[in-house]
């Protein structure tokens, strides 16, 4: 009789640990999914703003197509990390053009769009931080007993960080 009670207690504890671990994995993954959605939405907005900024640049110099490669990104299948890197290159190019052409610096419409671009970048940084922090916690959990077993049973895996230069603390 005591053996049965002890066995039932052990099984109950294991089930409790399993569901606690499962909830932690689900929580981290839900935060990563939400952050990825925010990143995806803001990358689309950033791309649209860059297209709008291109019209301002074209008014100044319609002979050169500075942003041609970046305008064609909509037609390419890129993941968010690749798209983000390309759009970051476009942003740097736009800022360089603003420094080179004083007319762009004085263009109110251009400056308003550039401000929107900065706000989008701030949202992207925040979403990437949320994603990476959840990825760190998820990956730590995957290395700790008994959560590593729970993760494998539930088909959770370690995840990569949004930016490769992040450290797994």
Secondary structure in CASP SS format (residue, H / E / C, confidence):
PFRMAT SS
TARGET T0000
AUTHOR 0000-0000-0000
METHOD secondary structure of the structure
MODEL  1
X C 1.00
X H 1.00
X H 1.00
X H 1.00
X H 1.00
X H 1.00
X H 1.00
X H 1.00
X H 1.00
X H 1.00
X H 1.00
X H 1.00
X H 1.00
X H 1.00
X H 1.00
X H 1.00
X H 1.00
X H 1.00
X H 1.00
X H 1.00
X H 1.00
X H 1.00
X H 1.00
X H 1.00
X H 1.00
X H 1.00
X H 1.00
X H 1.00
X H 1.00
X H 1.00
X H 1.00
X H 1.00
X H 1.00
X H 1.00
X H 1.00
X H 1.00
X H 1.00
X H 1.00
X H 1.00
X H 1.00
X H 1.00
X H 1.00
X H 1.00
X H 1.00
X H 1.00
X H 1.00
X H 1.00
X H 1.00
X H 1.00
X H 1.00
X H 1.00
X H 1.00
X H 1.00
X H 1.00
X H 1.00
X H 1.00
X H 1.00
X H 1.00
X H 1.00
X H 1.00
X C 1.00
X C 1.00
X C 1.00
X C 1.00
X C 1.00
X C 1.00
X C 1.00
X H 1.00
X H 1.00
X H 1.00
X H 1.00
X H 1.00
X H 1.00
X H 1.00
X H 1.00
X C 1.00
X C 1.00
X C 1.00
X C 1.00
X H 1.00
X H 1.00
X H 1.00
X H 1.00
X H 1.00
X H 1.00
X H 1.00
X H 1.00
X H 1.00
X H 1.00
X H 1.00
X H 1.00
X H 1.00
X H 1.00
X H 1.00
X H 1.00
X H 1.00
X H 1.00
X H 1.00
X H 1.00
X H 1.00
X C 1.00
X H 1.00
X H 1.00
X H 1.00
X H 1.00
X H 1.00
X C 1.00
X H 1.00
X H 1.00
X H 1.00
X H 1.00
X H 1.00
X H 1.00
X H 1.00
X H 1.00
X H 1.00
X H 1.00
X H 1.00
X H 1.00
X H 1.00
X H 1.00
X H 1.00
X H 1.00
X H 1.00
X H 1.00
X H 1.00
X H 1.00
X H 1.00
X H 1.00
X H 1.00
X H 1.00
X H 1.00
X H 1.00
X H 1.00
X H 1.00
X H 1.00
X H 1.00
X H 1.00
X H 1.00
X H 1.00
X H 1.00
X H 1.00
X H 1.00
X C 1.00
X C 1.00
X C 1.00
X H 1.00
X H 1.00
X H 1.00
X H 1.00
X H 1.00
X H 1.00
X H 1.00
X C 1.00
X C 1.00
X C 1.00
X C 1.00
X C 1.00
X C 1.00
X C 1.00
X C 1.00
X C 1.00
X C 1.00
X C 1.00
X C 1.00
X C 1.00
X C 1.00
X C 1.00
X C 1.00
END
